[in-house]
């Protein structure tokens, strides 16, 4: 096996000075792309399918210097432009993207450019679930170790706008989604896959989806490191794509070679012949076995980064979780109210349900993604005494869950779901917003939906907010 050439920052990035660039989307990534293109001397047009009212509601304003913004209709035809720069929200089989390829117009994206231009050490984390928490944990471990680092990627960061603060000494820890991997031609030096399970099948076929996750490893060389969860069938199969060092993770026992695993109730890591016990799972603030798996993965990544065990332990023990992921909002009507708005697939909702021994009032809704509901039906039968379905997918979820849980109700909106839940709870219950669908029927992202849930719960009589220790 031959080593690939060392990555040189900027190599492969397009020369844009004096070029006519068309940016698809006025979201966070689109604005970041437009800003970079303008700084590099391109002229920029932005096209977004949302109308002006929707853009205003989302706070989406074009950077100063953009030639024009075209909104409220199909994406502009790219003919006549020298470059198309695309947000991850615009899928590669979109008609405008197919047209750009037919015309031979170069296409780039925020993540593609950042991987090309970033001078620091790159750590990339992807997966169907767990990638946000794992990324945040790895960042907390880097902070505890006192190393120069940046955390960003699929968590709302304007990556290209941060290039000036990144040097060769900076470790950049990125959460990377499957849609951000549509256009990349570089891989991080450390690439981690938490799992690959059915998700986003409303956007891609299963084979296409797996192929996008595989892109995280595709451009690695023999000096790079891949961290794979071998408990997950599909990510385990990616072992055949590994060109460099392989690091395995598992919740079921010791792994072969380098890696991290759960043994005797503690997270253990190994590099070469040296094994270390990092932290007992009982010391973690995070709830649920899926979060223990996230800690195992984060420790494997941190070990690959060369971080000391004390930093890993301190960060793991003190990490409170990230907003909208099993976030305790507070107490009302004798119940604990939990915001798990990040749960946009049935599998993630099931992970949330497993985190609680208490009886659950489950709030399901949003926009569904053509994913199977059999497992959710069975678990809801075991864990929930009431299910309240809302939003665009409410009727579908209601039809599926009423066969499993006798008290399954259908309402139109999240506001109504919270009001209904307030009347259904009993002392000692958990009310869990874990929607199993995306937010896009009513909210621009899952964060906005989670904030709306927090605000609604806070208005309930007798509400007591969660106090973080």
N, C-alpha and C positions, 0 to 999 in steps of 0.2 A: 504494500500500500504506500503510495507516494504522499508526502506532505503537501498540503496546499500552500500557496504563497501567503506570507504574513499579511494580515489586513492593514491597509494603509488608509487612514481617515481621508475622506474626500474622493478616493479612487472610485470611479464609476458614477459619481454624482453628475447630473446634467449641467452643462454650461448654459445659463439662462439669460445672461446680460443681453438686452436688446430683443429678447424673444417675447412673443405673444403667448401668454399662459392663460389657460382656462381652468379655474378651480371649481370642482363640483362639491358643493355644500358650504354653507355659512356657519356650520357648527364649530366646535372647539378646534378640531383638526383642520377644517377648511380655513379658519382664520389664522391658525398657526402657519399653514402652507402659504397663504397669501402674504403674510408678513415677511416670511423668509424670501419669497420670490421678489417682493418689492425691494428688500434690502440688497438683493443680488442684482438688481437692475432690470428686472422683467416688467412688462406691462401686464396687468392682471384684470381679468373679468371673472366674476363669481356667478355661478348658476345654482339655484336651490329650488326644489319643487314646492317648498312651503310658501304660503302667501305672506304678505307683509305683516298681518296681524299675528300669525304664528311665530314669525321671526322676532317680532317685538316682544311677544310673551316669553320667548326663550332667551331674551337678552342678546340676540345674535346681531351684532353690528359690524359692518365691514371695516377693516383697518383703513386709516387715512392713506390716500394715494391710489386706491383701487379705481380703475377706469369706470366700471359700472357693475351693478348687481341686477341680475335678472331672476325674478322669483315668481312663484305661483303657477308654474306650468311645467311641462316636461323639461328635462335637462337640455341645455343648448346643444345643438349639433356642433361637434368639434371641428368641422371643416374650416380651414383658414387659420387655425391656431397651430403654434409650433410645439406645444407641450400641454398635456392634460395632467393636472394634479388632483388626486381624488381622496376624499374622506373614506374611511372604512365603511361608512353607512351605504356607500354606492357599490353594489356588488359587481363582480367582474362580468356577469352575464347580463347586466343592464344593457338596454339597447344602445345607449350612448357610448358605453365602453366597447361594445362589439363594433360599433361604427368607428371609434378611434383606432382600433386594431386594424380594421379593414383599410383605413386611410394611411396606416403606417405612422401614426402620430405617437411619439414616445409618451409613456404613462409613468407617473411616479406617485408616491403617497408619503404621508408624514413618516410612517415607520420605515419605509424603504430609505428615504433620505437620511433619517436619523441614524440608522445602522451604517450607512455609508460615511456619514460625516463625523460621528462621535469619536473623539480621541481617547476616551477612557476605556476601562475594562467593562465589557458588557455581560450582564447576567439577564437572561430572558426566561420568563416563566409563563407557560400556557397550560391549558387544560379545560375540560368541560365544567368543572367545579373546583373550588378551592384556590384558584390562582390569585384572587385578590387578597385573601387572608395570608396565603403563603408569601406573596410579594411584600405585604406590609410587615410580616414577621421577619423576613430576611432583612428588610430595611431597619427594623428595630434592633436586630442583632448587630448589623453594621454600625449603628449608632452607639450601641453599648460597647463595641470594640474600639470606638473612637477613630474609625477610618473615614476618610473623605468619601462621601457617597451622595448619590441622587436617586430618589425613587420616583418612577413615573410610568408612562405608557398608557394602558387602557383604563386609567383612573382619572381622566380629565386634565392631563397635564399638557401644556403647550411646549412640547419637547424641543422643537427647533428654536424657539425663543430662549431656551436655556443653554444653548451650546456654548455661549461665551463664558459660562461659569464652570464648565467641565474641562479638566486637563487630563493628561495621560495618567495622573495619579488618582483620578476619580473612578470609583466603582459605580456603575450605573445599573440599577436593578429595575427591570421593566416587567410589568404585567403586559402580556401580548395576547390579543384575542385572535380567533381564527380569521376574522375579517381583516385584521391588520396584517395577516400573513398572506393575503391574496397577491401582493405585489412585491414582496421582498426578494432580494437577491444576495443577502448576507445572513449569517447566523451569529448569535452571540457566542462568546468564548465559553460560557457556561449556559447550557440550555436545559431547562427542566420541564417535564410534562407530568402534571399531577394525576391526570386520568383522561381517557377519551371515551365518553359514553354518548348514547343517542341524544342529540341536542340540535337545535336550529335546522331541523329537517324540513322546515317551511322555506328555507333559503337554499340549501344544498342537499344533494344526495348523500347517503352515508359515506360512500367512497370518496366523494369530493371533500366532505368534512374532515375525514381522517387524513386525506392528502394535505389539507391546509395545515393541520397540526404537525404533520411530518415535515413541513417546510421549515419549522424552527430548527431542525437538525440538519437539513439538506445541505447547507453550505459550510458545515463545520469541517475542520481538518484534524489531523492526528494529534495535534497539540491541544485540542479542545476537550471539553467535558460535557457529557450528557447525563442528566439525572432522571431516572425513569422509575415510576411506581410499578413494581412487578406484581402487585396484587391485582391490578387492573389488566384484563386480558389484552386490550388493544394497545395500551402504552407498553406493555411487556413485549408485544410483537415488534415494536419499534427498535428493539435491541439490534435487529439486523441492519438498521440504518446508521448505527453508531460507528463513526470513523476514528474516534479518539478514545479517551478514557471513559469507562462506563461506571456510573454510581447508581446503585439500586436502593429502593426504599420499600419497606413492607411493614404492615401492622401485625403480621401473623408469625413472625419469628426471624431469626438470623438470616441474612442474605449472603450470597456468595460474593467474595471480593469486597471492594470498597462500597460503603453505603451507610444507611441508617435504618433502624428498625425498633420495634417495641418488644422488650424482653423483661419479664418479671414486673410489669407495670411501669417500666422506665424507658425513656428514649436512649438508645445506644448508637454511637457512630463508630465507624472503623475506616482508617486510611492505612493501606499497607498492612503491617502487623500490629498496629496500635489501635486498640479499642478503648472507648471512653463512655462512661455512663454520664449523660448530660443532665436529665431532669426527670423526676418521677411525674407520671401523668396526673397524679393526685394533687400536684402543686400548681397545675395550670388553672387560670381563671376562665379559659374558654370552655364552653359546654359542648358535649357531643363527641362521639368517637371520630366523626369526620374531621373535627378540629384537632384531635390528637394526631390524625394522619397528616394534617397540615403542618403541625409542629415537627413531625418526623421528616417531612419533605424539606421544611425550612432549615432544619439542622443539617441535613445532607448537603443542601446548597451552601450553607454557611461553612461547613467543613471543606467543601470544594473551594470556597473563597479564602480559606486559610484563617478563619476567625477563631479566637480562643474559646474553649469550652465554657469558661466563666461568663463570657459575653452572651453566648447562646442561652445558657441557663437563666441569667438575669432577665433577658428579653422575654423568654418563653414564660417565665413565672409571672411577669408583670404585665404581659400583653392583654389588654382588655377586649380586644376584638376591634373590628372596624365598623363604622356606621352602616346601618341597614342590613347587618348580618347577625341574626339572633341578638339584636340590640334590645336590652331591657329599657322600655320607655318609662314604666312606672306601674303604680297600682291604682285600681279603681274598681268599685263594686266587689271588693274582696278577691279580685283576680289580678294576676300579673300580665301585663300587656307587652308583647314582644314584636318588634319590627324586624322582619326578615324579608324585606322587599326585594333584596338581591335574588331571591329564589324564583327564577324565571323558568324553571322546568320542573316536572313532577319529581325527578330524582332529587333535586335540591330541596324541595318541600319535604320529601321523605326523610332526608338527613335532618331537617329541622324538627320534624315530629319525633325522631328517635332521641333527640337531645333532652326530652322532658318525660319524667315519670308521672307528672300530674295530668289529670284529665284536660283535654284540649278543646277549645272552640276555635276551629280553623277557618280562616278567611282566604278563599280562593278566587282568582279572577284575573282580568287583564285580557291580553291577546294570546291565544294558544299557538303552539308551534308544531302541531301534527305529531305529537309524541304519545306513546302508549301510557294508559292510565291504570293498568291492572295492578301494579305494585302499590300505587297510591291508594287505590280502592281498598286493598287488603289492610294496609297499615292504618288508614283512617278508621276502618271498622274496629281495629284494636285500640286506637289511641284517642279517638274523638267522640264526644257525645253530641256535638253540633257542628255542622259545616254550613258556612254562609258563602254563597257564590255571587259574584258581582261582575260588572263590566261586560265587554264584548263576548268573552268566552264563558260568561256566567251560565247561560242555558246549557252549553255542552258539559261543563263541570257538574252542574246540577243533575243532569240526566245520568251522568256516570256515577256520581257519589251517592245519590239517593238510594241506590241499590245496596250500598254498603252501610250507610249511616241513616237511621230512620229520620232523625231531625236534620234534614238538609233543606236549606232555604235559599230562595232566589230573590235578589234585589238588583237594582240598576247600577248603583254607584258605590264607591268606597265609603262615602259619607253615610249612606244608608246601611252599609255592612257594619260599620262601627256602632251605629245606633242599635241595630238588631242584636249585635253581640253583647252590648251592654245590658240588654234585657234577658239574654239567654244564660249569662254566666252564673256560676255558683261559687261560693267561697272556696278558695284553694285552686281554682281553675287557672289555666294559662290560655290567654287569647293570643293566637299566633297568626299574624299577617305573613303568610308564606305562599304567595299567590299562584305559583306553578305556571304563570304566564308573564309575558313581557308587559311593560307599562304603556305601550304605544297607542293603545285605544283611547287613553285619557290624559297621559302625562308624557313629557318629553324623554324621561329616563326613569330608572328605578329609584334614583335618589329623590327626585321630585315626588314620586309616589310615597316613599318612606317619610319624607318631611310632612306631607299631607296627613299621613296616618298619625304621626307624632302630634301634630296640631289638633287633630280631631280628638284623640285620646285625652289630651291636656284639658279639653273643655268638659270632660265628664265630671259629674258631681263627686266631690271627695277625692279627686285625683291627687296622688302623691308621686312626685317625680323620683326617678331612680337617682340615688346619690352614689357617685363613683368613689370607691375607697382610695 
